[in-house]
């Protein structure tokens, strides 16, 4: 069964951004959240450091949120406030730590251990009951999102979907974080900015009895705040079960596919000739180096190191920065053939064995690097 449910926003014509074959993974990911504020001294002392502890304890395998609940916090979000207020056992004060829609409480070693254990027990690499895959694009001052909610098993109840925007590398004050930083200004991570749905817990995508393998497709479009940096914005979907006004976290997915908005590209002077890569000079010394796309190689090795290059299929991406980011790999037609997330301060392995040999481009934010696949 396939149900189509279309939501329009901002008067945008979403038909110009059509559905591709959206990948809906069968993983089940936990959702960590900490309620904090930039003026909160205990958030600087306990909130941020223990978020890093949780990430390490869960091997950076799940989804992590910083919820600035107070309107006087420099990073306040109305969505963050509404989301936290709807959690089970929501408590006053900050920092407050929680997972999967439940607040465990203020900082204590026991609470941090309990949250890490809860998340690790929740996480499954396979056998998800429900999940939502998505693709998105930034167009002008907006984001457009196409979603596919898939029920891998039959279910009964009311289910809601939202896709949230989180931002990394947000430079702002934080009270009591590090005495060695006199200004108190630091780079914040995992800042929840907003959701694309009309409600913090999402719009209803299914209610009543839902059959196995049912798919609901949904589209959203919202305006972006001009202060947000789209190179550091990441999206994730979340499915919530609405139990009459209380919300049960079901699953989340942070592996959406970012599409390049070709309507915003100037292609009048672009050479779109498709080159036969079997006879291409891949040394980088002749002609245009096999680059009919016009993409400029400007990825700094001090930020990202890629090796081996050329490769027969397995490539390692070493991120020297303490922030994560989305990557994409494009062929010489400008088509995105692979996407994913580069984890912070880590070596990430990418398997390209399914691709044909030839020249590709690795895109990370606004930076690019040519890849040569020799298999």
C-alpha positions as YAML, in Angstrom:
chain: A
units: angstrom
residues:
- id: 1
  name: UNK
  ca: [0.00, 0.00, 0.00]
- id: 2
  name: UNK
  ca: [1.29, 3.42, -0.91]
- id: 3
  name: UNK
  ca: [-0.33, 6.57, 0.48]
- id: 4
  name: UNK
  ca: [0.59, 10.05, -0.69]
- id: 5
  name: UNK
  ca: [0.24, 13.00, 1.67]
- id: 6
  name: UNK
  ca: [1.47, 16.37, 0.38]
- id: 7
  name: UNK
  ca: [2.11, 19.47, 2.45]
- id: 8
  name: UNK
  ca: [2.98, 22.81, 0.83]
- id: 9
  name: UNK
  ca: [4.72, 25.76, 2.46]
- id: 10
  name: UNK
  ca: [5.69, 29.27, 1.43]
- id: 11
  name: UNK
  ca: [3.78, 29.00, -1.82]
- id: 12
  name: UNK
  ca: [6.68, 27.02, -3.34]
- id: 13
  name: UNK
  ca: [5.97, 24.78, -6.29]
- id: 14
  name: UNK
  ca: [7.31, 21.51, -4.95]
- id: 15
  name: UNK
  ca: [6.76, 19.75, -8.25]
- id: 16
  name: UNK
  ca: [10.10, 21.21, -9.37]
- id: 17
  name: UNK
  ca: [11.75, 19.00, -6.74]
- id: 18
  name: UNK
  ca: [10.55, 15.49, -7.56]
- id: 19
  name: UNK
  ca: [10.85, 12.29, -5.57]
- id: 20
  name: UNK
  ca: [13.85, 10.11, -6.31]
- id: 21
  name: UNK
  ca: [14.29, 6.60, -4.98]
- id: 22
  name: UNK
  ca: [14.45, 7.54, -1.32]
- id: 23
  name: UNK
  ca: [16.42, 5.20, 0.89]
- id: 24
  name: UNK
  ca: [14.61, 4.36, 4.12]
- id: 25
  name: UNK
  ca: [17.06, 2.50, 6.37]
- id: 26
  name: UNK
  ca: [16.03, -0.31, 8.70]
- id: 27
  name: UNK
  ca: [18.23, 1.00, 11.51]
- id: 28
  name: UNK
  ca: [16.76, 2.14, 14.82]
- id: 29
  name: UNK
  ca: [18.58, 5.15, 16.28]
- id: 30
  name: UNK
  ca: [18.29, 6.58, 19.77]
- id: 31
  name: UNK
  ca: [17.66, 10.28, 20.38]
- id: 32
  name: UNK
  ca: [19.69, 12.12, 23.03]
- id: 33
  name: UNK
  ca: [18.66, 15.58, 24.21]
- id: 34
  name: UNK
  ca: [19.99, 18.00, 26.79]
- id: 35
  name: UNK
  ca: [18.11, 21.11, 27.89]
- id: 36
  name: UNK
  ca: [20.54, 24.00, 28.36]
- id: 37
  name: UNK
  ca: [21.09, 27.76, 27.98]
- id: 38
  name: UNK
  ca: [24.02, 29.99, 27.08]
- id: 39
  name: UNK
  ca: [23.70, 31.90, 30.38]
- id: 40
  name: UNK
  ca: [23.61, 28.70, 32.46]
- id: 41
  name: UNK
  ca: [26.86, 28.10, 34.34]
- id: 42
  name: UNK
  ca: [26.05, 24.48, 35.11]
- id: 43
  name: UNK
  ca: [25.38, 23.92, 31.40]
- id: 44
  name: UNK
  ca: [28.92, 25.05, 30.64]
- id: 45
  name: UNK
  ca: [30.32, 22.92, 33.45]
- id: 46
  name: UNK
  ca: [28.19, 19.79, 33.08]
- id: 47
  name: UNK
  ca: [25.96, 20.00, 29.99]
- id: 48
  name: UNK
  ca: [28.45, 20.30, 27.13]
- id: 49
  name: UNK
  ca: [31.15, 18.01, 28.58]
- id: 50
  name: UNK
  ca: [28.68, 15.24, 29.38]
- id: 51
  name: UNK
  ca: [27.14, 15.44, 25.93]
- id: 52
  name: UNK
  ca: [30.61, 14.52, 24.64]
- id: 53
  name: UNK
  ca: [30.69, 11.67, 27.17]
- id: 54
  name: UNK
  ca: [27.35, 10.35, 25.88]
- id: 55
  name: UNK
  ca: [28.53, 10.59, 22.27]
- id: 56
  name: UNK
  ca: [31.65, 8.60, 23.11]
- id: 57
  name: UNK
  ca: [29.72, 6.04, 25.13]
- id: 58
  name: UNK
  ca: [27.33, 5.47, 22.21]
- id: 59
  name: UNK
  ca: [30.08, 5.50, 19.56]
- id: 60
  name: UNK
  ca: [28.52, 8.52, 17.83]
- id: 61
  name: UNK
  ca: [25.94, 6.13, 16.35]
- id: 62
  name: UNK
  ca: [22.79, 8.02, 17.28]
- id: 63
  name: UNK
  ca: [21.20, 11.48, 17.14]
- id: 64
  name: UNK
  ca: [22.18, 14.23, 19.58]
- id: 65
  name: UNK
  ca: [20.35, 17.46, 20.39]
- id: 66
  name: UNK
  ca: [21.07, 20.62, 22.35]
- id: 67
  name: UNK
  ca: [17.72, 22.16, 23.31]
- id: 68
  name: UNK
  ca: [17.89, 25.84, 24.25]
- id: 69
  name: UNK
  ca: [14.59, 26.08, 26.08]
- id: 70
  name: UNK
  ca: [14.91, 29.51, 27.71]
- id: 71
  name: UNK
  ca: [13.89, 32.52, 25.61]
- id: 72
  name: UNK
  ca: [16.78, 34.46, 27.16]
- id: 73
  name: UNK
  ca: [19.36, 32.00, 25.82]
- id: 74
  name: UNK
  ca: [21.24, 33.30, 22.78]
- id: 75
  name: UNK
  ca: [20.44, 30.02, 20.98]
- id: 76
  name: UNK
  ca: [16.76, 29.81, 21.96]
- id: 77
  name: UNK
  ca: [14.43, 27.85, 19.71]
- id: 78
  name: UNK
  ca: [10.65, 27.70, 20.07]
- id: 79
  name: UNK
  ca: [10.77, 24.18, 18.60]
- id: 80
  name: UNK
  ca: [13.33, 23.16, 21.24]
- id: 81
  name: UNK
  ca: [11.07, 24.51, 24.00]
- id: 82
  name: UNK
  ca: [7.94, 22.78, 22.69]
- id: 83
  name: UNK
  ca: [9.79, 19.52, 22.15]
- id: 84
  name: UNK
  ca: [11.26, 19.43, 25.66]
- id: 85
  name: UNK
  ca: [7.95, 20.45, 27.26]
- id: 86
  name: UNK
  ca: [6.33, 17.47, 25.56]
- id: 87
  name: UNK
  ca: [8.88, 14.97, 26.84]
- id: 88
  name: UNK
  ca: [7.92, 12.45, 29.51]
- id: 89
  name: UNK
  ca: [8.96, 13.69, 32.99]
- id: 90
  name: UNK
  ca: [10.03, 17.15, 31.74]
- id: 91
  name: UNK
  ca: [11.62, 19.02, 34.66]
- id: 92
  name: UNK
  ca: [12.37, 22.67, 35.41]
- id: 93
  name: UNK
  ca: [15.95, 23.90, 35.49]
- id: 94
  name: UNK
  ca: [18.97, 23.16, 33.33]
- id: 95
  name: UNK
  ca: [20.91, 21.26, 32.30]
- id: 96
  name: UNK
  ca: [18.46, 18.37, 32.14]
- id: 97
  name: UNK
  ca: [19.50, 15.19, 30.37]
- id: 98
  name: UNK
  ca: [17.27, 12.78, 28.51]
- id: 99
  name: UNK
  ca: [16.93, 10.15, 25.82]
- id: 100
  name: UNK
  ca: [14.15, 8.89, 23.54]
- id: 101
  name: UNK
  ca: [11.62, 11.46, 24.74]
- id: 102
  name: UNK
  ca: [12.18, 10.85, 28.45]
- id: 103
  name: UNK
  ca: [13.97, 13.22, 30.84]
- id: 104
  name: UNK
  ca: [16.26, 11.39, 33.27]
- id: 105
  name: UNK
  ca: [17.07, 14.51, 35.31]
- id: 106
  name: UNK
  ca: [19.96, 16.79, 36.27]
- id: 107
  name: UNK
  ca: [23.60, 15.81, 36.03]
- id: 108
  name: UNK
  ca: [24.72, 12.79, 38.01]
- id: 109
  name: UNK
  ca: [27.02, 9.94, 37.12]
- id: 110
  name: UNK
  ca: [24.09, 7.55, 37.50]
- id: 111
  name: UNK
  ca: [21.93, 9.53, 35.07]
- id: 112
  name: UNK
  ca: [24.68, 9.75, 32.45]
- id: 113
  name: UNK
  ca: [25.33, 6.01, 32.74]
- id: 114
  name: UNK
  ca: [21.60, 5.24, 32.56]
- id: 115
  name: UNK
  ca: [21.17, 7.38, 29.44]
- id: 116
  name: UNK
  ca: [24.12, 5.77, 27.66]
- id: 117
  name: UNK
  ca: [22.86, 2.29, 28.54]
- id: 118
  name: UNK
  ca: [19.33, 3.18, 27.44]
- id: 119
  name: UNK
  ca: [20.55, 4.48, 24.08]
- id: 120
  name: UNK
  ca: [22.78, 1.51, 23.42]
- id: 121
  name: UNK
  ca: [19.93, -0.88, 24.22]
- id: 122
  name: UNK
  ca: [17.56, 1.07, 21.95]
- id: 123
  name: UNK
  ca: [19.91, 1.18, 18.95]
- id: 124
  name: UNK
  ca: [19.57, -1.56, 16.33]
- id: 125
  name: UNK
  ca: [21.40, -1.80, 13.02]
- id: 126
  name: UNK
  ca: [18.53, -3.76, 11.51]
- id: 127
  name: UNK
  ca: [14.91, -4.73, 12.25]
- id: 128
  name: UNK
  ca: [13.39, -1.25, 12.55]
- id: 129
  name: UNK
  ca: [9.61, -1.28, 12.83]
- id: 130
  name: UNK
  ca: [9.16, 2.16, 11.25]
- id: 131
  name: UNK
  ca: [11.51, 4.76, 9.80]
- id: 132
  name: UNK
  ca: [11.46, 7.82, 7.57]
- id: 133
  name: UNK
  ca: [13.92, 8.33, 4.74]
- id: 134
  name: UNK
  ca: [14.23, 11.76, 3.17]
- id: 135
  name: UNK
  ca: [15.95, 13.91, 0.60]
- id: 136
  name: UNK
  ca: [16.30, 17.68, 0.74]
- id: 137
  name: UNK
  ca: [17.67, 20.72, -0.98]
- id: 138
  name: UNK
  ca: [18.41, 24.31, 0.01]
- id: 139
  name: UNK
  ca: [16.82, 26.68, -2.47]
- id: 140
  name: UNK
  ca: [17.39, 30.39, -2.06]
- id: 141
  name: UNK
  ca: [16.36, 31.08, 1.56]
- id: 142
  name: UNK
  ca: [14.34, 27.91, 2.04]
- id: 143
  name: UNK
  ca: [14.71, 24.18, 2.56]
- id: 144
  name: UNK
  ca: [12.52, 21.69, 0.69]
- id: 145
  name: UNK
  ca: [12.20, 18.16, 2.05]
- id: 146
  name: UNK
  ca: [10.68, 15.01, 0.54]
- id: 147
  name: UNK
  ca: [10.04, 12.15, 2.98]
- id: 148
  name: UNK
  ca: [9.10, 8.51, 2.80]
- id: 149
  name: UNK
  ca: [7.74, 6.96, 5.98]
- id: 150
  name: UNK
  ca: [7.87, 3.18, 5.73]
- id: 151
  name: UNK
  ca: [6.21, 0.68, 8.07]
- id: 152
  name: UNK
  ca: [8.41, -2.41, 7.96]
- id: 153
  name: UNK
  ca: [5.90, -4.11, 10.25]
- id: 154
  name: UNK
  ca: [2.17, -3.67, 10.76]
- id: 155
  name: UNK
  ca: [1.29, -1.09, 13.41]
- id: 156
  name: UNK
  ca: [-1.68, 0.53, 15.07]
- id: 157
  name: UNK
  ca: [-1.96, 4.04, 16.46]
- id: 158
  name: UNK
  ca: [-1.34, 7.65, 15.49]
- id: 159
  name: UNK
  ca: [2.12, 8.38, 14.12]
- id: 160
  name: UNK
  ca: [3.70, 11.77, 13.54]
- id: 161
  name: UNK
  ca: [6.68, 12.79, 11.43]
- id: 162
  name: UNK
  ca: [8.94, 15.81, 11.69]
- id: 163
  name: UNK
  ca: [12.26, 16.64, 10.07]
- id: 164
  name: UNK
  ca: [14.46, 18.80, 12.29]
- id: 165
  name: UNK
  ca: [17.28, 21.15, 11.42]
- id: 166
  name: UNK
  ca: [20.33, 21.14, 13.69]
- id: 167
  name: UNK
  ca: [23.37, 23.37, 13.32]
- id: 168
  name: UNK
  ca: [26.98, 22.74, 14.30]
- id: 169
  name: UNK
  ca: [29.85, 25.23, 14.73]
- id: 170
  name: UNK
  ca: [27.60, 27.97, 16.11]
- id: 171
  name: UNK
  ca: [29.88, 30.59, 17.64]
- id: 172
  name: UNK
  ca: [28.24, 32.01, 20.76]
- id: 173
  name: UNK
  ca: [28.79, 32.72, 24.43]
- id: 174
  name: UNK
  ca: [28.62, 29.92, 27.01]
- id: 175
  name: UNK
  ca: [28.78, 30.66, 30.71]
- id: 176
  name: UNK
  ca: [31.35, 28.73, 32.81]
- id: 177
  name: UNK
  ca: [32.65, 26.51, 30.04]
- id: 178
  name: UNK
  ca: [36.40, 27.12, 30.23]
- id: 179
  name: UNK
  ca: [38.19, 29.75, 32.38]
- id: 180
  name: UNK
  ca: [40.94, 29.81, 29.76]
- id: 181
  name: UNK
  ca: [38.48, 31.45, 27.33]
- id: 182
  name: UNK
  ca: [37.95, 34.93, 28.84]
- id: 183
  name: UNK
  ca: [35.22, 35.93, 26.37]
- id: 184
  name: UNK
  ca: [33.28, 32.72, 26.96]
- id: 185
  name: UNK
  ca: [32.62, 32.42, 23.22]
- id: 186
  name: UNK
  ca: [32.83, 28.86, 21.90]
- id: 187
  name: UNK
  ca: [31.61, 26.72, 18.99]
- id: 188
  name: UNK
  ca: [28.36, 25.02, 19.98]
- id: 189
  name: UNK
  ca: [27.25, 21.72, 18.47]
- id: 190
  name: UNK
  ca: [23.92, 19.95, 17.86]
- id: 191
  name: UNK
  ca: [21.82, 23.13, 18.21]
- id: 192
  name: UNK
  ca: [18.19, 22.41, 17.37]
- id: 193
  name: UNK
  ca: [16.97, 25.26, 15.17]
- id: 194
  name: UNK
  ca: [13.49, 24.23, 14.02]
- id: 195
  name: UNK
  ca: [11.35, 21.53, 12.50]
- id: 196
  name: UNK
  ca: [9.67, 21.55, 9.11]
- id: 197
  name: UNK
  ca: [6.23, 20.43, 10.36]
- id: 198
  name: UNK
  ca: [3.58, 22.64, 11.92]
- id: 199
  name: UNK
  ca: [3.91, 20.94, 15.32]
- id: 200
  name: UNK
  ca: [7.13, 20.27, 17.25]
- id: 201
  name: UNK
  ca: [6.29, 16.55, 17.28]
- id: 202
  name: UNK
  ca: [5.40, 16.58, 13.60]
- id: 203
  name: UNK
  ca: [2.36, 16.16, 11.42]
- id: 204
  name: UNK
  ca: [0.22, 13.04, 11.45]
- id: 205
  name: UNK
  ca: [1.26, 10.62, 8.70]
- id: 206
  name: UNK
  ca: [-0.77, 7.58, 9.75]
- id: 207
  name: UNK
  ca: [-3.56, 6.76, 12.15]
- id: 208
  name: UNK
  ca: [-5.41, 3.56, 13.00]
- id: 209
  name: UNK
  ca: [-4.31, 0.23, 11.60]
- id: 210
  name: UNK
  ca: [-1.34, 0.44, 9.21]
- id: 211
  name: UNK
  ca: [-0.31, -2.56, 7.14]
- id: 212
  name: UNK
  ca: [3.18, -3.97, 6.75]
- id: 213
  name: UNK
  ca: [5.21, -2.28, 3.95]
- id: 214
  name: UNK
  ca: [2.90, 0.73, 3.87]
- id: 215
  name: UNK
  ca: [4.65, 3.86, 2.58]
- id: 216
  name: UNK
  ca: [3.55, 7.45, 3.15]
- id: 217
  name: UNK
  ca: [5.25, 10.17, 1.09]
- id: 218
  name: UNK
  ca: [5.27, 13.73, 2.38]
- id: 219
  name: UNK
  ca: [6.75, 17.05, 1.30]
- id: 220
  name: UNK
  ca: [7.60, 20.11, 3.36]
- id: 221
  name: UNK
  ca: [9.03, 23.56, 2.68]
- id: 222
  name: UNK
  ca: [10.01, 26.23, 5.20]
- id: 223
  name: UNK
  ca: [11.98, 29.48, 5.24]
- id: 224
  name: UNK
  ca: [15.46, 29.53, 6.75]
- id: 225
  name: UNK
  ca: [16.69, 32.10, 9.23]
- id: 226
  name: UNK
  ca: [19.30, 34.27, 7.53]
- id: 227
  name: UNK
  ca: [21.71, 33.80, 10.48]
- id: 228
  name: UNK
  ca: [21.90, 30.03, 9.98]
- id: 229
  name: UNK
  ca: [24.88, 28.68, 8.05]
- id: 230
  name: UNK
  ca: [23.61, 26.06, 5.59]
- id: 231
  name: UNK
  ca: [27.09, 24.53, 5.34]
- id: 232
  name: UNK
  ca: [26.71, 23.51, 9.00]
- id: 233
  name: UNK
  ca: [23.00, 22.60, 8.94]
- id: 234
  name: UNK
  ca: [22.09, 18.92, 9.21]
- id: 235
  name: UNK
  ca: [18.65, 17.33, 9.03]
- id: 236
  name: UNK
  ca: [17.18, 14.30, 10.73]
- id: 237
  name: UNK
  ca: [13.73, 12.77, 10.69]
- id: 238
  name: UNK
  ca: [11.89, 11.50, 13.76]
- id: 239
  name: UNK
  ca: [8.80, 9.35, 14.12]
- id: 240
  name: UNK
  ca: [6.67, 9.87, 17.24]
- id: 241
  name: UNK
  ca: [3.67, 7.87, 18.38]
- id: 242
  name: UNK
  ca: [0.93, 10.17, 19.64]
- id: 243
  name: UNK
  ca: [-0.71, 8.57, 22.66]
- id: 244
  name: UNK
  ca: [-3.43, 11.16, 23.16]
- id: 245
  name: UNK
  ca: [-1.12, 14.12, 23.73]
- id: 246
  name: UNK
  ca: [1.85, 12.25, 25.19]
- id: 247
  name: UNK
  ca: [4.56, 11.34, 22.73]
- id: 248
  name: UNK
  ca: [6.56, 8.15, 22.42]
- id: 249
  name: UNK
  ca: [9.77, 8.32, 20.41]
- id: 250
  name: UNK
  ca: [9.81, 5.54, 17.81]
- id: 251
  name: UNK
  ca: [12.80, 6.11, 15.52]
- id: 252
  name: UNK
  ca: [15.08, 8.67, 13.91]
- id: 253
  name: UNK
  ca: [17.18, 8.92, 10.77]
- id: 254
  name: UNK
  ca: [20.08, 11.31, 10.14]
- id: 255
  name: UNK
  ca: [21.12, 9.79, 6.80]
- id: 256
  name: UNK
  ca: [19.01, 11.89, 4.46]
- id: 257
  name: UNK
  ca: [20.22, 12.68, 0.94]
- id: 258
  name: UNK
  ca: [21.06, 16.28, 0.11]
- id: 259
  name: UNK
  ca: [20.32, 17.09, -3.52]
- id: 260
  name: UNK
  ca: [21.95, 19.88, -5.51]
- id: 261
  name: UNK
  ca: [19.39, 22.46, -6.59]
- id: 262
  name: UNK
  ca: [20.19, 22.74, -10.30]
- id: 263
  name: UNK
  ca: [17.58, 25.48, -10.75]
- id: 264
  name: UNK
  ca: [19.88, 27.84, -8.84]
- id: 265
  name: UNK
  ca: [22.98, 26.96, -10.90]
- id: 266
  name: UNK
  ca: [24.25, 29.03, -13.81]
- id: 267
  name: UNK
  ca: [24.77, 26.40, -16.51]
- id: 268
  name: UNK
  ca: [24.97, 28.75, -19.49]
- id: 269
  name: UNK
  ca: [28.76, 28.44, -19.75]
- id: 270
  name: UNK
  ca: [29.15, 24.94, -18.29]
- id: 271
  name: UNK
  ca: [30.56, 22.18, -20.48]
- id: 272
  name: UNK
  ca: [28.16, 19.28, -19.91]
- id: 273
  name: UNK
  ca: [29.85, 16.89, -22.33]
- id: 274
  name: UNK
  ca: [30.01, 13.36, -20.96]
- id: 275
  name: UNK
  ca: [33.55, 12.06, -21.21]
- id: 276
  name: UNK
  ca: [34.47, 8.41, -21.75]
- id: 277
  name: UNK
  ca: [36.41, 7.78, -18.54]
- id: 278
  name: UNK
  ca: [37.88, 4.51, -19.77]
- id: 279
  name: UNK
  ca: [40.46, 6.42, -21.80]
- id: 280
  name: UNK
  ca: [40.70, 9.48, -19.56]
- id: 281
  name: UNK
  ca: [43.99, 10.95, -18.41]
- id: 282
  name: UNK
  ca: [43.63, 10.52, -14.64]
- id: 283
  name: UNK
  ca: [47.05, 11.80, -13.75]
- id: 284
  name: UNK
  ca: [45.83, 15.34, -13.33]
- id: 285
  name: UNK
  ca: [48.58, 16.62, -15.61]
- id: 286
  name: UNK
  ca: [46.85, 16.95, -18.96]
- id: 287
  name: UNK
  ca: [43.91, 18.81, -20.45]
- id: 288
  name: UNK
  ca: [41.27, 19.87, -17.99]
- id: 289
  name: UNK
  ca: [42.10, 16.88, -15.76]
- id: 290
  name: UNK
  ca: [38.82, 15.18, -16.72]
- id: 291
  name: UNK
  ca: [36.61, 17.90, -15.21]
- id: 292
  name: UNK
  ca: [33.77, 18.86, -17.55]
- id: 293
  name: UNK
  ca: [31.63, 19.87, -14.56]
- id: 294
  name: UNK
  ca: [33.58, 23.04, -13.86]
- id: 295
  name: UNK
  ca: [33.95, 22.08, -10.19]
- id: 296
  name: UNK
  ca: [36.97, 23.68, -8.57]
- id: 297
  name: UNK
  ca: [39.16, 21.55, -6.30]
- id: 298
  name: UNK
  ca: [39.47, 23.56, -3.09]
- id: 299
  name: UNK
  ca: [39.34, 21.04, -0.26]
- id: 300
  name: UNK
  ca: [42.06, 21.85, 2.26]
- id: 301
  name: UNK
  ca: [43.98, 18.79, 3.48]
- id: 302
  name: UNK
  ca: [44.32, 20.43, 6.89]
- id: 303
  name: UNK
  ca: [40.53, 20.01, 7.22]
- id: 304
  name: UNK
  ca: [39.91, 16.72, 5.39]
- id: 305
  name: UNK
  ca: [42.43, 14.14, 4.17]
- id: 306
  name: UNK
  ca: [41.35, 11.56, 1.57]
- id: 307
  name: UNK
  ca: [43.35, 8.40, 0.94]
- id: 308
  name: UNK
  ca: [44.16, 6.32, -1.00]
- id: 309
  name: UNK
  ca: [43.47, 8.42, -4.09]
- id: 310
  name: UNK
  ca: [43.43, 6.84, -6.67]
- id: 311
  name: UNK
  ca: [41.54, 3.96, -5.05]
- id: 312
  name: UNK
  ca: [40.29, 0.57, -6.14]
- id: 313
  name: UNK
  ca: [37.11, 1.04, -4.10]
- id: 314
  name: UNK
  ca: [37.77, 1.57, -0.38]
- id: 315
  name: UNK
  ca: [38.58, 5.15, 0.60]
- id: 316
  name: UNK
  ca: [39.31, 6.70, 3.98]
- id: 317
  name: UNK
  ca: [38.19, 10.22, 4.88]
- id: 318
  name: UNK
  ca: [40.06, 11.66, 7.84]
- id: 319
  name: UNK
  ca: [38.23, 14.60, 9.41]
- id: 320
  name: UNK
  ca: [40.63, 16.85, 11.31]
- id: 321
  name: UNK
  ca: [37.82, 19.08, 12.54]
- id: 322
  name: UNK
  ca: [35.70, 18.64, 15.72]
- id: 323
  name: UNK
  ca: [32.43, 18.93, 13.77]
- id: 324
  name: UNK
  ca: [30.50, 16.54, 11.56]
- id: 325
  name: UNK
  ca: [29.23, 17.33, 8.08]
- id: 326
  name: UNK
  ca: [27.40, 15.93, 5.07]
- id: 327
  name: UNK
  ca: [29.36, 14.74, 2.06]
- id: 328
  name: UNK
  ca: [28.31, 13.84, -1.46]
- id: 329
  name: UNK
  ca: [30.08, 12.20, -4.36]
- id: 330
  name: UNK
  ca: [29.26, 13.39, -7.89]
- id: 331
  name: UNK
  ca: [30.02, 11.84, -11.27]
- id: 332
  name: UNK
  ca: [31.11, 13.81, -14.31]
- id: 333
  name: UNK
  ca: [27.50, 14.45, -15.26]
- id: 334
  name: UNK
  ca: [27.02, 16.31, -12.03]
- id: 335
  name: UNK
  ca: [24.79, 13.54, -10.66]
- id: 336
  name: UNK
  ca: [25.06, 12.70, -6.96]
- id: 337
  name: UNK
  ca: [25.91, 9.00, -6.70]
- id: 338
  name: UNK
  ca: [26.60, 8.67, -2.98]
- id: 339
  name: UNK
  ca: [26.02, 10.68, 0.21]
- id: 340
  name: UNK
  ca: [26.69, 10.33, 3.90]
- id: 341
  name: UNK
  ca: [27.96, 12.00, 7.04]
- id: 342
  name: UNK
  ca: [31.57, 12.54, 8.04]
- id: 343
  name: UNK
  ca: [31.91, 12.16, 11.80]
- id: 344
  name: UNK
  ca: [33.98, 14.69, 13.76]
- id: 345
  name: UNK
  ca: [37.67, 14.14, 14.55]
- id: 346
  name: UNK
  ca: [37.65, 10.63, 13.09]
- id: 347
  name: UNK
  ca: [38.61, 8.43, 10.15]
- id: 348
  name: UNK
  ca: [35.55, 7.51, 8.08]
- id: 349
  name: UNK
  ca: [35.57, 4.67, 5.54]
- id: 350
  name: UNK
  ca: [33.62, 4.97, 2.28]
- id: 351
  name: UNK
  ca: [32.98, 2.01, -0.03]
- id: 352
  name: UNK
  ca: [32.92, 2.98, -3.73]
- id: 353
  name: UNK
  ca: [33.10, -0.56, -5.11]
- id: 354
  name: UNK
  ca: [29.57, -0.32, -6.55]
- id: 355
  name: UNK
  ca: [30.58, 2.59, -8.82]
- id: 356
  name: UNK
  ca: [32.11, 2.37, -12.29]
- id: 357
  name: UNK
  ca: [35.76, 3.27, -12.63]
- id: 358
  name: UNK
  ca: [36.54, 6.84, -13.58]
- id: 359
  name: UNK
  ca: [36.70, 10.32, -12.10]
- id: 360
  name: UNK
  ca: [34.34, 11.59, -9.39]
- id: 361
  name: UNK
  ca: [34.17, 14.60, -7.12]
- id: 362
  name: UNK
  ca: [33.92, 14.52, -3.34]
- id: 363
  name: UNK
  ca: [31.90, 17.48, -2.01]
- id: 364
  name: UNK
  ca: [32.02, 18.52, 1.64]
- id: 365
  name: UNK
  ca: [30.12, 21.72, 2.35]
- id: 366
  name: UNK
  ca: [31.38, 24.14, -0.28]
- id: 367
  name: UNK
  ca: [34.70, 22.32, -0.74]
- id: 368
  name: UNK
  ca: [35.55, 19.73, -3.40]
- id: 369
  name: UNK
  ca: [38.22, 17.16, -4.23]
- id: 370
  name: UNK
  ca: [38.67, 14.99, -7.31]
- id: 371
  name: UNK
  ca: [38.59, 11.23, -6.75]
- id: 372
  name: UNK
  ca: [39.93, 8.57, -9.12]
- id: 373
  name: UNK
  ca: [38.37, 5.11, -9.01]
- id: 374
  name: UNK
  ca: [40.51, 2.48, -10.74]
- id: 375
  name: UNK
  ca: [38.52, -0.74, -10.27]
...
